[in-house]
Amino acid sequence: MKAVQFSRYGGPEVLEIVEIEAPHPGPGEVRIAVRAAGVNPSDWKRREGQYRAFEEVRFPSGVGVEASGIVDEVGPGVSSTYVGDAVFGYGNGTMAEHAVLTHWVHKPDDLPFEIAGALPVISETAWRSLDELFVKAGETLLVSGAAGGIGSAMIQLARIRGITVIGTASLQKHDYLRELGAIPTTYGPGLAERLRQLAPDGIDAAVDVAGSGIIPELIAITGDPANVLSVADFSAEEYGAKFSHGPPKEPERVLADVARLYSKGLFRLRIEQAFPLEKTAEAQIASAAGRVTGKLVISP
C-alpha cells in the first residue's frame, strides 16, 4: 500500500510516498481503508522534531493520527464493529491507503467521510480544554486564533455549554466566526481595549490556539494565569498558565457526542481543502502557514 513517511527530522522535503506492507490490527484495534485523514499542526511539528524532548519517534515514521474509513480487518477482542462498518477515530500513520485505529466510533450516515476524518483531534482537544479551564455557562471565553480547526470546535462546544465566545481572527474570517456563534475581533495591538468594549464585564478565561506568543497578554486580560490555557505554546506553563496536551481523554465518548451534535445540526466543520496523498507536503506547508479556516484533509 502507499503511505507517507519520513526517515529524519526536517522540512516538508523529508516526506516520502512509499510502498509498504499494510498493517494489521492488534487486540482491541481495527484496520480501515482510509477515506480521509485530518491534517493537524502536530503532524509538521512532529516532523520538524519539536516533540523530540518528550516523544519518541521511530524512523521511518508514518504521518497522521486521525482518519475515517471502512473497516476491512478486525483485531482480536473487538466486538460490535465489523468488516464493512464506516468509522472514524484515532490511529497512527493514518496518511496511507490503510491504517490501524486504536480508538474509534461508528460514523453516522449523514456525516461525510471528509469531515469525520478531521474531527477527532480538534473536537477532543476543544472538549478537554474547556473542561480544564472550568469555564461555565454565563461566562465569557476568549479564543485566540479562532478560525482554525480547534478554534472552530471550541467556539461551538462552548456555545452549547452556554458560554459567550469572543474569537480573534483576520478580518476576512469574521463572518465565519459569526456563523459559528462567536463575537469576532481582530488580533494585534489594541486587543485589550477592543475586548473591554465587547465584554464590559471582563473576560473570564482565554484559550491560545495559535501559539503566537500571546500568553502574557492573555494573563493580563483575564487577570489570572489559572484562567489561561494554550494548546500550542509550550512555554505557557513558564508563565503559570496551563498547557493542555494528549493523550486524548475518553475519546470514544467525545467523538460519539460530537457526531450526534453534527447529526442534529449543532456542530459543523469547514473543510478548506482536500489533498491527495501525494500532496501531503503541500498540505503541511499550508497548515504551518497558519491561515487555514477550518481543516485540511488528505484523501488517499
C-alpha positions in Angstrom: 0.0 0.0 0.0 1.0 3.7 -0.4 1.8 5.6 2.8 3.5 8.9 3.8 6.7 8.5 5.8 9.7 10.4 6.9 13.1 9.0 7.9 14.7 12.1 9.5 13.6 15.3 11.1 13.4 18.3 8.7 11.2 20.3 6.5 8.4 19.1 4.2 11.0 17.8 1.8 11.7 14.8 4.1 8.2 13.4 3.4 8.1 10.5 1.1 5.4 8.4 -0.6 6.5 4.8 -0.1 5.1 1.3 -0.8 4.9 -0.8 2.4 3.0 -3.8 3.7 -0.4 -2.9 5.0 -0.5 -3.0 8.9 -2.7 -5.5 10.8 -4.7 -4.6 13.8 -3.7 -5.9 17.2 -6.0 -6.7 20.1 -8.7 -4.1 20.5 -7.9 -2.4 17.2 -9.4 -2.3 13.7 -7.9 -1.5 10.3 -9.6 0.8 7.8 -9.4 1.5 4.2 -8.8 5.2 4.7 -11.2 7.7 3.1 -9.9 10.9 4.8 -7.2 11.8 7.2 -7.1 15.1 9.0 -4.1 17.4 8.8 -3.0 18.9 12.2 -0.2 21.2 13.3 1.1 18.3 15.4 1.9 16.5 12.1 4.5 19.0 10.9 5.7 19.9 14.4 6.5 16.2 14.9 8.2 16.0 11.5 10.3 19.1 12.4 11.4 17.4 15.7 9.6 19.8 18.0 8.3 16.9 20.1 11.6 15.0 20.4 12.1 16.1 24.1 9.0 14.2 25.3 8.0 11.9 22.5 10.0 9.1 20.9 9.8 8.9 17.1 11.0 5.7 15.4 12.2 6.1 11.9 10.8 5.5 9.4 7.8 7.2 10.9 4.3 7.4 9.5 2.3 10.6 9.4 -1.2 11.4 10.7 -3.1 10.5 13.9 -6.8 10.6 12.8 -8.9 9.2 10.0 -12.2 7.9 8.7 -12.8 4.9 6.5 -14.3 1.5 6.1 -13.2 -1.3 8.4 -11.5 -4.1 6.4 -9.9 -6.1 9.2 -10.9 -6.5 12.9 -8.4 -7.3 15.7 -8.8 -9.8 18.5 -11.3 -8.9 21.2 -13.2 -6.3 19.1 -17.0 -6.6 19.4 -19.8 -4.6 17.8 -17.5 -3.4 15.0 -17.4 -5.5 11.8 -15.8 -5.5 8.4 -17.7 -3.1 6.2 -18.5 -0.6 9.0 -17.9 3.1 8.4 -15.9 4.5 11.4 -13.7 7.4 12.4 -11.2 7.9 15.1 -7.5 7.9 16.3 -4.7 5.9 14.9 -1.1 6.1 13.8 0.3 6.6 10.3 -3.2 7.4 9.1 -2.0 9.2 5.9 -1.9 6.0 4.0 -4.2 3.8 2.0 -4.8 1.6 5.1 -4.4 2.5 8.8 -5.0 0.9 12.2 -7.3 2.7 14.6 -6.9 2.4 18.3 -9.9 4.5 19.3 -13.0 4.9 17.1 -16.7 5.3 16.8 -19.2 4.4 14.1 -19.8 7.2 11.5 -23.4 8.4 11.1 -24.6 8.2 7.5 -25.1 11.9 7.4 -21.6 12.7 8.5 -19.3 12.9 5.4 -16.1 11.0 5.4 -14.0 14.2 4.8 -15.5 15.8 7.9 -15.3 12.7 10.1 -11.7 12.2 9.3 -10.9 15.7 10.5 -12.9 15.7 13.7 -11.1 13.6 16.3 -8.1 15.9 17.2 -10.0 19.2 17.2 -13.1 18.0 19.0 -11.3 16.1 21.8 -8.8 19.0 22.2 -11.5 21.6 22.5 -13.7 19.5 24.8 -10.7 18.7 27.1 -9.5 22.3 27.1 -12.9 23.6 28.2 -13.0 21.1 31.0 -9.5 22.0 32.2 -10.4 25.7 32.2 -13.5 25.1 34.3 -15.3 27.8 32.2 -19.0 27.6 32.7 -22.4 28.8 31.4 -22.8 32.6 31.6 -19.1 33.3 31.5 -17.1 34.8 28.6 -14.3 32.9 26.8 -11.7 34.5 24.5 -10.3 32.2 21.8 -7.1 33.5 20.3 -6.8 32.2 16.7 -10.4 31.1 16.5 -10.8 30.3 12.8 -8.8 27.1 12.6 -9.9 23.6 13.4 -9.5 23.6 17.2 -10.9 27.2 17.4 -13.9 26.2 15.2 -14.7 23.3 17.6 -14.1 25.3 20.7 -16.5 28.0 19.7 -19.3 25.6 19.0 -18.8 23.4 22.1 -18.5 26.4 24.3 -21.7 27.9 22.9 -23.5 24.6 23.5 -22.4 24.9 27.2 -23.9 28.4 27.4 -20.6 30.2 27.3 -20.2 33.6 25.4 -17.2 33.4 23.0 -15.1 36.1 21.6 -12.7 34.9 18.8 -9.8 36.6 17.2 -9.1 36.2 13.5 -8.2 38.2 10.5 -11.0 40.5 9.3 -11.9 38.3 6.3 -12.7 35.4 8.6 -15.1 37.3 10.9 -18.2 36.2 9.0 -17.1 32.6 9.5 -16.7 33.2 13.3 -20.2 34.7 13.5 -21.7 31.7 11.7 -20.2 29.5 14.4 -21.7 31.7 17.2 -18.7 33.8 18.2 -18.2 37.5 18.5 -15.3 38.3 16.2 -12.5 40.8 16.7 -9.0 41.3 15.2 -5.8 40.3 16.9 -2.8 42.5 17.4 -2.2 45.9 19.1 -5.2 47.3 21.0 -6.8 43.9 21.7 -7.4 44.6 25.4 -9.2 47.8 24.6 -11.4 46.1 21.9 -12.2 43.4 24.4 -13.3 46.0 27.1 -15.8 47.3 24.5 -17.0 43.9 23.6 -17.1 42.5 27.1 -17.5 45.3 29.6 -17.8 42.8 32.5 -14.5 41.2 31.6 -13.0 38.0 30.1 -13.3 35.0 32.4 -11.0 32.7 30.5 -8.8 32.6 27.4 -7.5 29.9 25.2 -4.5 30.2 22.9 -4.9 28.1 19.9 -2.4 29.7 17.5 0.8 29.7 19.7 1.6 33.2 18.7 3.4 34.3 21.9 0.3 35.9 23.4 0.3 34.2 26.8 1.4 37.2 28.9 -1.2 39.4 27.2 -3.9 36.8 27.8 -2.9 36.6 31.5 -3.2 40.4 31.8 -6.6 40.3 30.1 -8.1 37.6 32.4 -6.2 38.8 35.5 -5.0 35.3 36.5 -2.7 32.7 34.9 -5.0 30.0 36.0 -7.6 31.3 33.6 -5.4 30.9 30.6 -4.7 27.7 28.6 -2.7 27.0 25.5 -2.8 24.0 23.2 0.0 25.3 21.0 2.6 27.3 23.1 5.0 25.0 25.1 6.1 28.0 27.2 2.6 28.6 28.7 3.4 26.8 32.0 6.5 29.1 32.5 4.0 32.0 33.0 1.8 30.0 35.3 -0.8 29.3 32.6 -2.0 25.8 31.6 -0.7 23.7 28.7 -3.1 21.1 27.5 -1.8 18.0 25.6 -2.7 14.5 24.9 -3.1 11.6 25.1 -6.9 12.0 24.4 -9.2 11.6 27.3 -12.3 9.4 26.8 -12.1 9.8 23.0 -14.9 7.5 22.2 -17.4 9.4 24.3 -16.3 12.7 22.9 -16.4 11.6 19.3 -19.8 9.9 19.7 -21.2 13.1 21.3 -19.8 15.3 18.5 -21.2 13.0 15.8 -24.6 13.3 17.4 -24.3 17.1 17.6 -23.4 17.1 13.9 -26.4 15.0 13.0 -28.6 17.4 15.0 -27.2 20.4 13.1 -25.5 21.7 16.2 -21.9 21.2 15.0 -20.2 22.0 11.7 -16.7 22.0 10.3 -15.4 23.7 7.2 -13.0 21.6 5.1 -10.9 24.2 3.3 -9.2 21.8 1.0 -8.7 18.1 0.4 -5.3 17.0 -0.9 -4.4 13.6 -2.5 -1.8 11.5 -0.6 0.9 12.6 -3.0 0.4 16.3 -1.9 0.8 15.7 1.8 3.8 18.0 1.9 1.8 20.8 0.3 -0.9 20.3 2.9 1.6 20.5 5.8 3.0 23.7 4.3 -0.5 25.2 4.2 -1.1 24.1 7.7 2.1 25.6 9.0 1.3 29.0 7.4 -1.4 29.4 9.9 -4.1 30.7 7.7 -6.4 27.7 7.3 -10.1 28.3 8.0 -11.4 25.0 9.5 -9.4 22.0 8.5 -7.4 20.4 5.7 -7.6 16.7 4.9 -5.8 14.1 2.9 -7.9 11.8 0.8 -5.9 8.7 -0.4 
